Amino acid sequence: MNSDMEKSQSQRTTKWHNKPLKYLLSNNPAKVISKSGVKFRKIIRPVLRMILPLLNPYKLIVVKKEPFPRNKSIIYSTSHCFRDDVINSTMAINDHFYILFGSLDQFFNHIEGYLAYINGVVIVDRVDPDSRLVSLSKMERAMGFGTNGLIFPEATWNQDDALLVLKLFGGIYDLAKRTDARIVPVVTLPVGKKCYAIQGPAFDITERNVDKARDIASLMLTSADKITDLSLNEYTLGEYEEEICDIDDYHLQKYRLNINQPIKEILMRLNSLENMKNDVVKSYEIIDYVAVLATRTKNSIKPLMEATSEQEDIKKSIYERISILLGTIINAEKNVSLEILRNRMATYKYDLYVKYANYSGISREELEKKRTLREEWEEICESEIKKVKFYNRPEEKACLFVDKNIISEEEVFSVLDDIKLTSQNVKVLELTRNKNK
């Protein structure tokens, strides 16, 4: 468990008042979800819908609601950026669903917990890998009894001033694949005392088509090319030539066997996709084969990733990087599918901002006469956080999606954080030093 997760758990409140609901934390889906429970909650759903407006501090305005098929299970994919988007999303959706709820302190210490329980809920401890894994099985069990699901795939509040929608976690894709459900994007935006919402059309996130195949192949190719840039052989050691100049023959042989050969085959297979044109079946046959080959390759290098010396540490870092890139190849179809969902959600959120945000149509110069937009955004975020009595900052930070293929600004400059400040370097290091140090 990393330090952020440990810190988040340590800052949870020790007193949970909704103790009768603690059984929901069980990792046994059968102890949490029952057919009779789902049936009962579907019956009382209309009553709950009449109660929710009385508890909502906003006037909900559903701007657009697209029709969707009634012969398929639905997973509502909802944006998450303020306290009351849960209640407003629930009101905007007519169907019954089980909600995936991750803020444990809020659930066990607030009336929201009982309301979610009455509606139908699956509890997930977001910093517990076992709980996260079994939460999908709980949702699958509930949907198997004839209901739908609601997930916040961002997993935490979006407090980013530049992203309309954060990177999405893959659980919603996995659940849709396991239940053959359709995804319905739902986004909300609070403006003053009103909350605007859009419910987009349902779509099959697991659908295989030509356009998606091209994007998947492109992502796979990019990752495979990056792996070849890390190649180690007797002819070229790339940027690592100086560090690994005394690499032994046995290690070179292992590298060629476990990485170079399968990567060459992966590249050959992916390049052959150019000849497939619009043949969806054959394209995905190649994509599936490449994913399997990448999985075997990733498993084969695990023994090579154990560091035993400073020299081995350099090799280990290369293997770890290769392992991450192989993971990108393995999950390429899922990642491309999630980006399609994310783009749809971002488009709807953008539409709401353009039409209903208070500052829509006002120039940036006019808006920033008193303060910057970033300062205003941070003030808005803080005002929303203050509305939540049991907001756990370390936990929310720990639950942000981290793309291992992207190095953050914080990580780039972290190497400079431990350098002692002097009169000679203070002007430079004060600009690069991470603020949380």
Phi, psi and omega in degrees: 000131182282169186297323179298319180292318178298318180295321181295320180291324181292336183263006174288150177293142183275346181251116175252119187278329179276055186300327179301343182266002184295339179298340180294345179281351180302142178272009177259106183305325182293334180278346186252322185243127177230155180296319180293324178296317178295316181299315181298317183291329176292327180291318185271000180306316179300325179294317179297323180296331178283333182279322188303318180300333179288338182260351185273121179286354181247155169269113183282130176235110178275108185288319182209138177222109183277146176290158178214161184294140180266354182263010179230150171292151183239139169244115178278123180258108193248140176288160187216104182215357177204168188302316190267014176288340177294308183291324180287323175296318179298319179290327183289336183264127182279328185285165172275149179203160168261133183261138175272114189246125186244349181272091190295316180300318180294320182294316187270000182230010186220158179300337177304326180299311180292323178296317178296321180296316179297320180291319187124118189216148168241121181272136176229129172275104190295340180259010178247110183303322180294318179295319179297320182293314184284341180299326178293322178294324177294315179296320179297320180295316179297315180293331176294339178267011170103015177249186179245182180232154173229125183229140170262091188293346174286338174073349179203169179298138174276103178249018179278130183278359182240341184252126176292324178220133179289167172302140186264143173283155189276356183301324182294326176292314180299318180294319178297323180291322182286333185250358185055039182270161173259149180262133175239110179289137176227125179234149180229154178214116177277133176223110184063235180260011179246152174232122180262144183221147173232132172248110184281176180288153177288147175211159180270105183291340181264003182301140178252122178218175186296314182299316179294322179300320179297316180295321178296313180298321179297316179295319178297316181297316180301316180292318179296320178297322179294326177294320179295332177293340179263013185300141176239114174208176187290348182264317181217130178250009176057218183289352183260012185301316182290321184287330186237045184290338183253031180298137186274161182298322181298317181294319178298319180296317178298318182296314181298320184289316188271337185235303187302312183296310179296326179293322176299320179292321178300313180297319180297315181295316181294321178295332179289346178298336180300332182273352183282333182052249185257019180274096185296316184300310182292325179299315182283338172298318178291316180300316179296319180295318180298319179297319178294317180297320178294323178296315178298319180295317179298318179293326184288337183264359179304315179296336182277354185267001180276119182275135178236347181203176178299321178296318179292330179301321179295316179296319181300318181298324178292315180296323178296319178296317178297320179299319178296316180294323176295323176298323177296321177294315181299319185260017185301316182296317178296315183296319178296319179296319179294325178293328176297315178296315181299318179296323178294315180297319180295323178296315179294320179295320178299317179301319179293317179299315183296320186274328192234348181296146184301327185261011179298129178087356179263137182293154180297322180300319180292319181293328186262022178294323182260325181200163181285161178296325178297317179297319179295319180297315180298324178293320178297315180299316181295323179294325178288321180296322181296339178286344183255114184293327186247045180280122183255096185301311180301322180292317179297322179293319181293339184268001176294141177292132179244114177274113184293345179274355180243125178267123183284161177301322179298318180292321181301316186266001182297332180295341182267352187293331184268359179285132181290133180286135176229172179295336181280328186249355188299323183295324180279312186290333178295333180279331185261343186292135177293137187292335183277002180274000000 
